[in-house]
Amino acid sequence: MGKAPLDNLSLSAEEGEALIGRVRLSDLPRSDVERVEWVIRMYFYVVLALQEGKLTLKRLRSLLFGKRPAPRPEEALATSQADGEEASVCAVFAAEVRSGATTTQRAPGESQKPEPSKPQGGHRLGTGRLGASAYGGATRVECRHDELAVGQRCPVCGQGNLYALPAGVEIRLDGHALLSAMHYERAKLRCSACGEIFTAGLPAGVGEEKYSARARAVLAVSRYFLGVPGYRLQGYQAMLGVPMPDSTQWDQIEVVGDCAYKVFEQMEREAAQGEVIFQDDTAVRILSLMQENRELLAQAQAQGLATPKARTGMHTTALAVQVGDNTAILYYASRRHAGENLQALLDKRPAGLEKPLAMSDALSSNEVADESMLIRCHCLAHGRRKFSDLEAAFPHACQVVLDVIGQVFDHDEQARQDQLSAQARLAYHQVHSQPLMDALKGWLDKQIDDHLVEPNSSLGKAIGYRQRHWQTLTRFLSVKGAPLDNNLVERVLKLFIRQRNNSLFYKTSHSADIASVLTSLIATCFYAGVNAVDYLVALQEHRREVALDPAVWLPWAYVSSRASP
């Protein structure tokens, strides 16, 4: 049954139906006829799904063989005898991990902590119906009685007097264009004798410029937070009768960038003093650099080279830096890798400060020129993913690793819920997670040393990755404040990925720089709980003060500044 067919088979839909008809008329038992018909129809379904790209390998495996249930400890032990020594060792170790046998070391006198209860069903915390207090930006209108007042006789019974109660609140939502326009008709009078023209003034509070600071701020946020491309917003605005050409959008966004770059430079100086730096990068398209690439390729081919010697890649780097209680988000879109952008930030770090923690994956592009300037941490979630991707092929071995890492993340979540300090969190992990990780390292070493796993197989390479980077993957066991994963910067990068998916490219390096500056400030506002639109309006209205003292206008300082409402 395991032999490959001698030749390819191709059936049309008509031939398949005819084949099913002949099978139904054959002398085969009814159960066999149903099985053969199922196989034929599954063949056409799989072929069609693969042709249309609607079927992944994981889905195909589940479709053909069913979902693989998670092995319980007793099931893993029962099947290990048939699967051989490797499965037996994995199952026993996994059973110990689930039962807590490897986590029994506790501090003297420490009591057993109850496991945190997980909510079952219903809404997640913080979701559900929104109360009236959630609509902080709503326009408030007081609705009063026209004919009734406090102290009057009740119009129903005529005996009691009316007294005030707290007002009832109702919310009504309406729709408008992203940018609205006001049409002012200014009356004009002219003197019949001297010809002087008198024009009525604009209402109080109306600026002299056509585009207000708030309009520019809304354009910047729609472009770099919502990811709405200029041509799409142009069509939407035209549909609602308030046209806004994409070229005009860029002109107004550039004004905001000119008011914001001083704050961005100050935020870089603040981030250079940070304690923990998360870094990663993603691809970006810049048309001017792509044109340079074509020119470099033509020059290389003229010299008989297959590829140019100069660098041709383009990257968007995200650096999420913890500065005390604040988080600074910095983006850079250029030819530089994440490591080079991080090195440029470290070059601005004042002398005498302790080495910062740098969290990333293990790619060489994340390394700085002088790694001695920092304490490198590698993402435990990236290491876990290498095993979760192989779980279907190596269920027992991968379950061992996934169970251990899952318990480590549970311990970190417990430390976060208990609001432990950095030192207390380190001690907590050393008591609860250290035995788990030590046992896991011994098990991984045994797989390679005893030749239970082929080193060049996919599982062997995943194990080798953990062995090579064991020290950096377990910094949280030796350095206080060391994070477990790089998830923060992964979430931060989604802003630029959203822009790339919607707008595809930037025209020049200058437009990419403007995008980096404004997206950095908007993302930092988001993590600081600051209204980014109001913040960008304030930067424009206080441009001179921003240039003189940008430190006061950092997003997290803006809340307490004199410009904050």
VEXLUM-924286 format. One record per residue (C-alpha): residue in three letters; x, y, z. Coordinates in nm, 2 decimals. Example, Ala and Ser with C-alpha at 12.3 -4.5 7.8 and 13.67 -1.06 7.14 Angstrom:
2
MARPA   residu       xx       yy       zz
MARPA      Ala     1.23    -0.45     0.78
MARPA      Ser     1.37    -0.11     0.71
//
This chain:
565
MARPA   residu       xx       yy       zz
MARPA      Met     0.00     0.00     0.00
MARPA      Gly     0.30     0.23     0.06
MARPA      Lys     0.43     0.21    -0.30
MARPA      Ala     0.41     0.52    -0.52
MARPA      Pro     0.20     0.49    -0.84
MARPA      Leu     0.39     0.42    -1.16
MARPA      Asp     0.23     0.71    -1.35
MARPA      Asn     0.03     1.02    -1.29
MARPA      Leu    -0.35     1.00    -1.30
MARPA      Ser    -0.57     1.27    -1.44
MARPA      Leu    -0.95     1.25    -1.43
MARPA      Ser    -1.20     1.50    -1.55
MARPA      Ala    -1.53     1.56    -1.36
MARPA      Glu    -1.72     1.37    -1.63
MARPA      Glu    -1.49     1.07    -1.60
MARPA      Gly    -1.51     1.08    -1.22
MARPA      Glu    -1.89     1.07    -1.23
MARPA      Ala    -1.88     0.79    -1.49
MARPA      Leu    -1.64     0.59    -1.27
MARPA      Ile    -1.87     0.64    -0.96
MARPA      Gly    -2.16     0.51    -1.17
MARPA      Arg    -1.97     0.19    -1.27
MARPA      Val    -1.87     0.13    -0.91
MARPA      Arg    -2.23     0.15    -0.80
MARPA      Leu    -2.33    -0.11    -1.06
MARPA      Ser    -2.05    -0.35    -0.97
MARPA      Asp    -2.08    -0.65    -0.74
MARPA      Leu    -1.88    -0.48    -0.46
MARPA      Pro    -2.05    -0.47    -0.11
MARPA      Arg    -2.23    -0.16    -0.03
MARPA      Ser    -1.98    -0.05     0.23
MARPA      Asp    -1.70    -0.08    -0.02
MARPA      Val    -1.89     0.11    -0.28
MARPA      Glu    -1.94     0.40    -0.03
MARPA      Arg    -1.57     0.40     0.05
MARPA      Val    -1.46     0.41    -0.31
MARPA      Glu    -1.71     0.69    -0.39
MARPA      Trp    -1.57     0.88    -0.09
MARPA      Val    -1.21     0.84    -0.22
MARPA      Ile    -1.31     0.96    -0.57
MARPA      Arg    -1.50     1.27    -0.45
MARPA      Met    -1.22     1.35    -0.20
MARPA      Tyr    -0.97     1.34    -0.49
MARPA      Phe    -1.17     1.61    -0.69
MARPA      Tyr    -1.22     1.82    -0.37
MARPA      Val    -0.85     1.82    -0.28
MARPA      Val    -0.74     1.89    -0.64
MARPA      Leu    -0.98     2.18    -0.67
MARPA      Ala    -0.89     2.32    -0.33
MARPA      Leu    -0.52     2.31    -0.40
MARPA      Gln    -0.56     2.47    -0.74
MARPA      Glu    -0.75     2.76    -0.58
MARPA      Gly    -0.51     2.79    -0.29
MARPA      Lys    -0.78     2.73    -0.03
MARPA      Leu    -0.61     2.44     0.14
MARPA      Thr    -0.31     2.44     0.37
MARPA      Leu    -0.10     2.14     0.45
MARPA      Lys    -0.22     2.15     0.81
MARPA      Arg    -0.59     2.16     0.69
MARPA      Leu    -0.52     1.88     0.44
MARPA      Arg    -0.37     1.66     0.71
MARPA      Ser    -0.67     1.72     0.94
MARPA      Leu    -0.91     1.65     0.65
MARPA      Leu    -0.75     1.32     0.56
MARPA      Phe    -0.66     1.19     0.90
MARPA      Gly    -0.87     1.39     1.14
MARPA      Lys    -0.76     1.61     1.42
MARPA      Arg    -0.49     1.46     1.64
MARPA      Pro    -0.61     1.47     2.00
MARPA      Ala    -0.36     1.59     2.26
MARPA      Pro    -0.21     1.28     2.43
MARPA      Arg    -0.29     1.25     2.80
MARPA      Pro    -0.01     1.13     3.03
MARPA      Glu    -0.16     0.78     3.06
MARPA      Glu    -0.22     0.75     2.68
MARPA      Ala     0.14     0.86     2.61
MARPA      Leu     0.28     0.60     2.85
MARPA      Ala     0.06     0.33     2.69
MARPA      Thr     0.17     0.41     2.34
MARPA      Ser     0.53     0.45     2.42
MARPA      Gln     0.60     0.08     2.44
MARPA      Ala     0.49     0.04     2.08
MARPA      Asp     0.67     0.36     1.96
MARPA      Gly     1.01     0.27     2.09
MARPA      Glu     1.25     0.42     2.33
MARPA      Glu     1.23     0.78     2.21
MARPA      Ala     0.85     0.80     2.26
MARPA      Ser     0.88     0.63     2.60
MARPA      Val     1.13     0.88     2.73
MARPA      Cys     0.93     1.17     2.59
MARPA      Ala     0.60     1.04     2.74
MARPA      Val     0.75     0.98     3.08
MARPA      Phe     0.91     1.33     3.09
MARPA      Ala     0.59     1.49     2.97
MARPA      Ala     0.39     1.31     3.24
MARPA      Glu     0.63     1.44     3.50
MARPA      Val     0.60     1.80     3.37
MARPA      Arg     0.22     1.79     3.38
MARPA      Ser     0.21     1.64     3.73
MARPA      Gly     0.46     1.90     3.86
MARPA      Ala     0.73     1.64     3.95
MARPA      Thr     1.00     1.87     3.81
MARPA      Thr     0.88     2.18     3.99
MARPA      Thr     0.87     2.06     4.35
MARPA      Gln     1.16     2.27     4.47
MARPA      Arg     1.03     2.56     4.67
MARPA      Ala     1.17     2.81     4.91
MARPA      Pro     1.16     2.70     5.27
MARPA      Gly     0.83     2.78     5.43
MARPA      Glu     0.67     2.88     5.10
MARPA      Ser     0.31     2.77     5.07
MARPA      Gln     0.15     2.62     4.76
MARPA      Lys     0.00     2.90     4.55
MARPA      Pro    -0.34     2.83     4.40
MARPA      Glu    -0.35     2.80     4.03
MARPA      Pro    -0.51     3.11     3.87
MARPA      Ser    -0.86     3.04     3.76
MARPA      Lys    -0.93     3.10     3.39
MARPA      Pro    -1.27     3.24     3.29
MARPA      Gln    -1.49     2.99     3.12
MARPA      Gly    -1.70     3.12     2.83
MARPA      Gly    -1.86     3.46     2.80
MARPA      His    -1.68     3.79     2.71
MARPA      Arg    -1.32     3.85     2.76
MARPA      Leu    -1.23     4.09     3.04
MARPA      Gly    -1.28     4.45     2.92
MARPA      Thr    -1.53     4.36     2.64
MARPA      Gly    -1.90     4.37     2.61
MARPA      Arg    -2.14     4.66     2.60
MARPA      Leu    -1.99     5.01     2.64
MARPA      Gly    -2.12     5.25     2.89
MARPA      Ala    -2.18     5.62     2.83
MARPA      Ser    -1.85     5.70     3.00
MARPA      Ala    -1.66     5.53     2.72
MARPA      Tyr    -1.77     5.80     2.47
MARPA      Gly    -1.54     6.07     2.60
MARPA      Gly    -1.53     6.25     2.27
MARPA      Ala    -1.91     6.28     2.23
MARPA      Thr    -2.06     6.63     2.21
MARPA      Arg    -2.27     6.69     2.52
MARPA      Val    -2.62     6.83     2.48
MARPA      Glu    -2.85     6.91     2.77
MARPA      Cys    -3.21     6.83     2.71
MARPA      Arg    -3.44     7.03     2.94
MARPA      His    -3.82     7.03     3.00
MARPA      Asp    -4.00     7.31     2.82
MARPA      Glu    -4.30     7.33     3.05
MARPA      Leu    -4.19     7.16     3.38
MARPA      Ala    -3.96     7.28     3.65
MARPA      Val    -3.85     7.18     4.00
MARPA      Gly    -4.11     7.27     4.26
MARPA      Gln    -4.41     7.26     4.03
MARPA      Arg    -4.72     7.05     4.10
MARPA      Cys    -4.72     6.71     3.93
MARPA      Pro    -4.93     6.73     3.61
MARPA      Val    -5.05     6.37     3.66
MARPA      Cys    -5.18     6.35     4.02
MARPA      Gly    -5.18     6.72     4.11
MARPA      Gln    -5.07     6.65     4.47
MARPA      Gly    -4.69     6.61     4.48
MARPA      Asn    -4.42     6.85     4.39
MARPA      Leu    -4.15     6.78     4.12
MARPA      Tyr    -3.79     6.74     4.24
MARPA      Ala    -3.47     6.67     4.04
MARPA      Leu    -3.32     6.33     3.97
MARPA      Pro    -2.98     6.25     3.80
MARPA      Ala    -3.01     6.30     3.43
MARPA      Gly    -3.07     6.00     3.21
MARPA      Val    -2.80     5.95     2.95
MARPA      Glu    -2.85     5.81     2.60
MARPA      Ile    -2.59     5.79     2.32
MARPA      Arg    -2.66     5.85     1.95
MARPA      Leu    -2.40     5.78     1.68
MARPA      Asp    -2.38     5.96     1.35
MARPA      Gly    -2.16     5.93     1.04
MARPA      His    -1.95     6.20     0.87
MARPA      Ala    -1.66     6.23     0.63
MARPA      Leu    -1.31     6.19     0.78
MARPA      Leu    -1.26     6.55     0.69
MARPA      Ser    -1.55     6.79     0.70
MARPA      Ala    -1.57     7.13     0.54
MARPA      Met    -1.74     7.46     0.63
MARPA      His    -1.88     7.69     0.36
MARPA      Tyr    -1.86     8.06     0.48
MARPA      Glu    -2.02     8.33     0.27
MARPA      Arg    -1.87     8.66     0.38
MARPA      Ala    -2.09     8.96     0.30
MARPA      Lys    -1.92     9.24     0.11
MARPA      Leu    -2.00     9.61     0.09
MARPA      Arg    -1.84     9.87    -0.14
MARPA      Cys    -1.84    10.25    -0.11
MARPA      Ser    -1.99    10.42    -0.41
MARPA      Ala    -1.75    10.71    -0.37
MARPA      Cys    -1.41    10.58    -0.28
MARPA      Gly    -1.45    10.21    -0.39
MARPA      Glu    -1.34    10.07    -0.05
MARPA      Ile    -1.46     9.71     0.00
MARPA      Phe    -1.57     9.60     0.35
MARPA      Thr    -1.58     9.22     0.40
MARPA      Ala    -1.76     9.06     0.69
MARPA      Gly    -1.52     8.87     0.94
MARPA      Leu    -1.52     8.50     1.01
MARPA      Pro    -1.68     8.37     1.32
MARPA      Ala    -1.47     8.36     1.64
MARPA      Gly    -1.23     8.07     1.66
MARPA      Val    -1.20     8.01     1.28
MARPA      Gly    -0.84     8.02     1.17
MARPA      Glu    -0.71     8.20     0.86
MARPA      Glu    -0.56     7.89     0.70
MARPA      Lys    -0.77     7.66     0.48
MARPA      Tyr    -0.66     7.35     0.65
MARPA      Ser    -0.67     7.35     1.03
MARPA      Ala    -0.42     7.18     1.26
MARPA      Arg    -0.68     6.92     1.35
MARPA      Ala    -0.74     6.84     0.98
MARPA      Arg    -0.37     6.78     0.93
MARPA      Ala    -0.36     6.56     1.25
MARPA      Val    -0.65     6.35     1.13
MARPA      Leu    -0.48     6.30     0.79
MARPA      Ala    -0.16     6.18     0.96
MARPA      Val    -0.34     5.94     1.20
MARPA      Ser    -0.56     5.80     0.92
MARPA      Arg    -0.25     5.74     0.71
MARPA      Tyr     0.00     5.61     0.97
MARPA      Phe    -0.23     5.45     1.23
MARPA      Leu    -0.54     5.33     1.03
MARPA      Gly    -0.32     5.26     0.73
MARPA      Val    -0.56     5.43     0.48
MARPA      Pro    -0.38     5.51     0.16
MARPA      Gly    -0.41     5.86     0.01
MARPA      Tyr    -0.59     5.74    -0.31
MARPA      Arg    -0.85     5.55    -0.10
MARPA      Leu    -0.92     5.85     0.12
MARPA      Gln    -0.94     6.07    -0.18
MARPA      Gly    -1.22     5.85    -0.33
MARPA      Tyr    -1.41     5.84     0.00
MARPA      Gln    -1.39     6.22     0.05
MARPA      Ala    -1.51     6.28    -0.30
MARPA      Met    -1.80     6.05    -0.26
MARPA      Leu    -1.92     6.26     0.04
MARPA      Gly    -1.87     6.59    -0.13
MARPA      Val    -1.55     6.70     0.05
MARPA      Pro    -1.27     6.64    -0.20
MARPA      Met    -0.92     6.59    -0.08
MARPA      Pro    -0.66     6.50    -0.35
MARPA      Asp    -0.39     6.26    -0.24
MARPA      Ser    -0.12     6.50    -0.33
MARPA      Thr    -0.28     6.77    -0.10
MARPA      Gln    -0.30     6.51     0.17
MARPA      Trp     0.08     6.46     0.15
MARPA      Asp     0.14     6.83     0.16
MARPA      Gln    -0.05     6.87     0.48
MARPA      Ile     0.10     6.56     0.64
MARPA      Glu     0.45     6.69     0.56
MARPA      Val     0.36     7.00     0.77
MARPA      Val     0.29     6.78     1.07
MARPA      Gly     0.62     6.60     1.01
MARPA      Asp     0.81     6.93     1.01
MARPA      Cys     0.65     7.01     1.35
MARPA      Ala     0.73     6.66     1.50
MARPA      Tyr     1.08     6.57     1.40
MARPA      Lys     1.24     6.76     1.70
MARPA      Val     1.03     6.55     1.94
MARPA      Phe     1.14     6.23     1.76
MARPA      Glu     1.50     6.33     1.80
MARPA      Gln     1.45     6.39     2.17
MARPA      Met     1.27     6.06     2.20
MARPA      Glu     1.58     5.89     2.05
MARPA      Arg     1.79     6.05     2.32
MARPA      Glu     1.56     5.93     2.59
MARPA      Ala     1.54     5.58     2.44
MARPA      Ala     1.92     5.56     2.44
MARPA      Gln     1.90     5.56     2.82
MARPA      Gly     1.64     5.28     2.83
MARPA      Glu     1.67     4.97     3.03
MARPA      Val     1.51     4.71     2.80
MARPA      Ile     1.51     4.73     2.42
MARPA      Phe     1.29     4.51     2.20
MARPA      Gln     1.40     4.50     1.83
MARPA      Asp     1.28     4.34     1.50
MARPA      Asp     1.24     4.44     1.14
MARPA      Thr     1.02     4.37     0.84
MARPA      Ala     1.04     4.44     0.47
MARPA      Val     0.95     4.77     0.31
MARPA      Arg     0.93     4.90    -0.05
MARPA      Ile     1.08     5.24    -0.13
MARPA      Leu     1.05     5.32    -0.50
MARPA      Ser     1.36     5.55    -0.52
MARPA      Leu     1.58     5.27    -0.36
MARPA      Met     1.42     5.02    -0.60
MARPA      Gln     1.53     5.23    -0.89
MARPA      Glu     1.88     5.24    -0.74
MARPA      Asn     1.87     4.86    -0.72
MARPA      Arg     1.79     4.84    -1.09
MARPA      Glu     2.08     5.07    -1.17
MARPA      Leu     2.32     4.87    -0.95
MARPA      Leu     2.21     4.55    -1.11
MARPA      Ala     2.28     4.69    -1.46
MARPA      Gln     2.62     4.80    -1.35
MARPA      Ala     2.70     4.46    -1.20
MARPA      Gln     2.59     4.28    -1.51
MARPA      Ala     2.81     4.51    -1.72
MARPA      Gln     3.10     4.40    -1.51
MARPA      Gly     3.01     4.03    -1.55
MARPA      Leu     2.87     3.99    -1.20
MARPA      Ala     2.54     3.81    -1.12
MARPA      Thr     2.44     4.04    -0.83
MARPA      Pro     2.55     4.38    -0.72
MARPA      Lys     2.82     4.41    -0.44
MARPA      Ala     2.63     4.70    -0.28
MARPA      Arg     2.34     4.63    -0.04
MARPA      Thr     2.00     4.62    -0.21
MARPA      Gly     1.77     4.52     0.08
MARPA      Met     1.51     4.76     0.24
MARPA      His     1.39     4.72     0.60
MARPA      Thr     1.16     4.88     0.85
MARPA      Thr     1.31     4.84     1.20
MARPA      Ala     1.10     4.88     1.51
MARPA      Leu     1.26     4.95     1.85
MARPA      Ala     1.04     4.94     2.16
MARPA      Val     1.23     5.08     2.45
MARPA      Gln     1.13     5.07     2.81
MARPA      Val     1.24     5.40     2.97
MARPA      Gly     1.15     5.39     3.33
MARPA      Asp     0.77     5.36     3.34
MARPA      Asn     0.74     5.47     2.98
MARPA      Thr     0.76     5.30     2.64
MARPA      Ala     0.92     5.47     2.35
MARPA      Ile     0.85     5.33     2.00
MARPA      Leu     1.10     5.41     1.72
MARPA      Tyr     1.07     5.32     1.36
MARPA      Tyr     1.33     5.34     1.08
MARPA      Ala     1.26     5.27     0.71
MARPA      Ser     1.59     5.24     0.51
MARPA      Arg     1.85     5.00     0.39
MARPA      Arg     1.98     4.94     0.75
MARPA      His     1.91     4.62     0.95
MARPA      Ala     1.77     4.62     1.30
MARPA      Gly     2.12     4.56     1.44
MARPA      Glu     2.26     4.87     1.27
MARPA      Asn     1.97     5.09     1.38
MARPA      Leu     2.01     4.96     1.74
MARPA      Gln     2.39     5.03     1.72
MARPA      Ala     2.31     5.39     1.61
MARPA      Leu     2.09     5.43     1.92
MARPA      Leu     2.35     5.28     2.15
MARPA      Asp     2.60     5.53     2.02
MARPA      Lys     2.39     5.80     2.17
MARPA      Arg     2.38     5.63     2.51
MARPA      Pro     2.55     5.83     2.79
MARPA      Ala     2.86     5.67     2.94
MARPA      Gly     2.84     5.52     3.29
MARPA      Leu     2.49     5.36     3.25
MARPA      Glu     2.44     4.99     3.30
MARPA      Lys     2.42     4.77     3.00
MARPA      Pro     2.07     4.75     2.86
MARPA      Leu     1.88     4.43     2.79
MARPA      Ala     1.82     4.37     2.42
MARPA      Met     1.55     4.13     2.32
MARPA      Ser     1.53     3.98     1.97
MARPA      Asp     1.52     3.66     1.77
MARPA      Ala     1.85     3.49     1.69
MARPA      Leu     1.90     3.63     1.34
MARPA      Ser     2.25     3.78     1.28
MARPA      Ser     2.09     4.09     1.14
MARPA      Asn     1.98     4.18     1.49
MARPA      Glu     2.33     4.18     1.63
MARPA      Val     2.51     4.51     1.68
MARPA      Ala     2.87     4.58     1.59
MARPA      Asp     2.98     4.56     1.96
MARPA      Glu     2.76     4.31     2.15
MARPA      Ser     2.95     4.38     2.47
MARPA      Met     2.75     4.71     2.49
MARPA      Leu     2.44     4.52     2.59
MARPA      Ile     2.30     4.20     2.74
MARPA      Arg     2.15     3.99     2.46
MARPA      Cys     1.82     3.81     2.52
MARPA      His     1.66     3.58     2.27
MARPA      Cys     1.28     3.52     2.24
MARPA      Leu     1.15     3.21     2.41
MARPA      Ala     0.84     3.22     2.19
MARPA      His     1.04     3.20     1.87
MARPA      Gly     1.22     2.89     2.01
MARPA      Arg     0.88     2.74     2.11
MARPA      Arg     0.74     2.80     1.75
MARPA      Lys     1.01     2.58     1.61
MARPA      Phe     0.86     2.29     1.80
MARPA      Ser     0.49     2.38     1.76
MARPA      Asp     0.54     2.37     1.38
MARPA      Leu     0.67     2.01     1.41
MARPA      Glu     0.41     1.89     1.66
MARPA      Ala     0.22     1.69     1.40
MARPA      Ala     0.53     1.51     1.28
MARPA      Phe     0.70     1.46     1.62
MARPA      Pro     0.41     1.47     1.87
MARPA      His     0.58     1.31     2.17
MARPA      Ala     0.91     1.51     2.16
MARPA      Cys     0.74     1.84     2.08
MARPA      Gln     0.49     1.79     2.36
MARPA      Val     0.77     1.77     2.61
MARPA      Val     0.91     2.11     2.51
MARPA      Leu     0.57     2.28     2.47
MARPA      Asp     0.46     2.17     2.81
MARPA      Val     0.77     2.30     2.98
MARPA      Ile     0.76     2.64     2.80
MARPA      Gly     0.39     2.67     2.87
MARPA      Gln     0.45     2.63     3.24
MARPA      Val     0.73     2.89     3.23
MARPA      Phe     0.50     3.14     3.07
MARPA      Asp     0.23     3.06     3.33
MARPA      His     0.48     3.14     3.60
MARPA      Asp     0.56     3.47     3.43
MARPA      Glu     0.19     3.56     3.40
MARPA      Gln     0.15     3.48     3.77
MARPA      Ala     0.44     3.71     3.86
MARPA      Arg     0.28     3.99     3.65
MARPA      Gln    -0.05     3.94     3.82
MARPA      Asp     0.12     3.96     4.16
MARPA      Gln     0.29     4.28     4.05
MARPA      Leu     0.63     4.15     4.16
MARPA      Ser     0.93     4.38     4.14
MARPA      Ala     1.21     4.29     3.89
MARPA      Gln     1.42     4.13     4.17
MARPA      Ala     1.12     3.94     4.32
MARPA      Arg     1.02     3.82     3.97
MARPA      Leu     1.38     3.68     3.92
MARPA      Ala     1.36     3.49     4.25
MARPA      Tyr     1.02     3.36     4.16
MARPA      His     1.14     3.22     3.83
MARPA      Gln     1.45     3.07     3.99
MARPA      Val     1.24     2.88     4.23
MARPA      His     0.96     2.77     3.99
MARPA      Ser     1.10     2.78     3.64
MARPA      Gln     1.47     2.69     3.69
MARPA      Pro     1.40     2.32     3.78
MARPA      Leu     1.18     2.29     3.47
MARPA      Met     1.44     2.44     3.23
MARPA      Asp     1.73     2.24     3.39
MARPA      Ala     1.53     1.92     3.34
MARPA      Leu     1.44     2.02     2.98
MARPA      Lys     1.81     2.10     2.90
MARPA      Gly     1.91     1.76     3.02
MARPA      Trp     1.65     1.59     2.81
MARPA      Leu     1.74     1.78     2.50
MARPA      Asp     2.11     1.70     2.55
MARPA      Lys     2.02     1.33     2.59
MARPA      Gln     1.83     1.33     2.25
MARPA      Ile     2.15     1.44     2.07
MARPA      Asp     2.41     1.26     2.28
MARPA      Asp     2.24     0.92     2.28
MARPA      His     2.16     0.96     1.91
MARPA      Leu     1.78     0.94     1.97
MARPA      Val     1.73     1.22     1.72
MARPA      Glu     1.90     1.27     1.38
MARPA      Pro     2.08     1.61     1.42
MARPA      Asn     2.01     1.71     1.06
MARPA      Ser     1.64     1.64     1.08
MARPA      Ser     1.39     1.91     1.14
MARPA      Leu     1.35     1.81     1.50
MARPA      Gly     1.73     1.78     1.55
MARPA      Lys     1.77     2.14     1.41
MARPA      Ala     1.51     2.27     1.65
MARPA      Ile     1.69     2.11     1.94
MARPA      Gly     2.02     2.24     1.81
MARPA      Tyr     1.88     2.59     1.80
MARPA      Arg     1.78     2.57     2.17
MARPA      Gln     2.12     2.42     2.26
MARPA      Arg     2.32     2.69     2.08
MARPA      His     2.12     2.98     2.23
MARPA      Trp     2.04     2.83     2.57
MARPA      Gln     2.21     3.11     2.77
MARPA      Thr     2.04     3.39     2.58
MARPA      Leu     1.70     3.21     2.58
MARPA      Thr     1.71     3.17     2.96
MARPA      Arg     1.83     3.52     3.06
MARPA      Phe     1.51     3.56     3.27
MARPA      Leu     1.67     3.30     3.51
MARPA      Ser     1.99     3.50     3.57
MARPA      Val     1.92     3.87     3.50
MARPA      Lys     1.65     4.08     3.67
MARPA      Gly     1.40     4.24     3.44
MARPA      Ala     1.49     4.01     3.14
MARPA      Pro     1.18     3.95     2.92
MARPA      Leu     1.07     3.61     2.80
MARPA      Asp     0.96     3.70     2.45
MARPA      Asn     0.97     3.97     2.18
MARPA      Asn     0.59     3.99     2.14
MARPA      Leu     0.58     4.37     2.22
MARPA      Val     0.78     4.47     1.91
MARPA      Glu     0.60     4.21     1.70
MARPA      Arg     0.28     4.39     1.78
MARPA      Val     0.44     4.73     1.72
MARPA      Leu     0.56     4.62     1.38
MARPA      Lys     0.20     4.56     1.27
MARPA      Leu     0.15     4.93     1.22
MARPA      Phe     0.41     4.94     0.94
MARPA      Ile     0.29     4.61     0.80
MARPA      Arg    -0.06     4.75     0.78
MARPA      Gln     0.07     5.04     0.58
MARPA      Arg     0.26     4.81     0.35
MARPA      Asn    -0.04     4.59     0.29
MARPA      Asn    -0.26     4.89     0.21
MARPA      Ser    -0.02     5.13     0.03
MARPA      Leu     0.24     4.89    -0.09
MARPA      Phe     0.53     5.14    -0.11
MARPA      Tyr     0.68     5.48    -0.03
MARPA      Lys     0.79     5.70    -0.32
MARPA      Thr     1.12     5.84    -0.17
MARPA      Ser     1.34     5.80     0.13
MARPA      His     1.21     6.13     0.25
MARPA      Ser     0.85     6.01     0.26
MARPA      Ala     0.96     5.70     0.44
MARPA      Asp     1.14     5.92     0.70
MARPA      Ile     0.82     6.12     0.75
MARPA      Ala     0.63     5.80     0.79
MARPA      Ser     0.89     5.68     1.05
MARPA      Val     0.87     6.00     1.25
MARPA      Leu     0.49     6.03     1.26
MARPA      Thr     0.43     5.65     1.32
MARPA      Ser     0.68     5.66     1.60
MARPA      Leu     0.50     5.94     1.78
MARPA      Ile     0.15     5.80     1.71
MARPA      Ala     0.25     5.45     1.84
MARPA      Thr     0.41     5.60     2.15
MARPA      Cys     0.10     5.80     2.22
MARPA      Phe    -0.11     5.48     2.18
MARPA      Tyr     0.10     5.30     2.45
MARPA      Ala     0.10     5.61     2.67
MARPA      Gly    -0.27     5.64     2.66
MARPA      Val    -0.26     5.97     2.49
MARPA      Asn    -0.50     6.10     2.22
MARPA      Ala    -0.27     6.11     1.92
MARPA      Val    -0.49     6.35     1.72
MARPA      Asp    -0.50     6.61     2.01
MARPA      Tyr    -0.12     6.56     2.06
MARPA      Leu    -0.04     6.63     1.69
MARPA      Val    -0.27     6.93     1.70
MARPA      Ala    -0.08     7.06     2.01
MARPA      Leu     0.26     7.02     1.83
MARPA      Gln     0.14     7.23     1.54
MARPA      Glu    -0.01     7.50     1.76
MARPA      His     0.30     7.53     1.98
MARPA      Arg     0.56     7.48     1.71
MARPA      Arg     0.80     7.74     1.86
MARPA      Glu     0.78     7.60     2.21
MARPA      Val     0.83     7.25     2.08
MARPA      Ala     1.15     7.35     1.90
MARPA      Leu     1.29     7.53     2.22
MARPA      Asp     1.21     7.24     2.46
MARPA      Pro     1.11     6.92     2.29
MARPA      Ala     1.15     6.71     2.61
MARPA      Val     0.84     6.87     2.76
MARPA      Trp     0.65     6.76     2.45
MARPA      Leu     0.73     6.39     2.46
MARPA      Pro     0.40     6.19     2.44
MARPA      Trp     0.42     6.07     2.80
MARPA      Ala     0.51     6.42     2.92
MARPA      Tyr     0.24     6.58     2.72
MARPA      Val    -0.03     6.47     2.96
MARPA      Ser     0.11     6.69     3.24
MARPA      Ser     0.23     6.97     3.01
MARPA      Arg     0.06     7.31     2.99
MARPA      Ala    -0.07     7.23     2.64
MARPA      Ser    -0.26     6.92     2.76
MARPA      Pro    -0.64     6.99     2.79
//
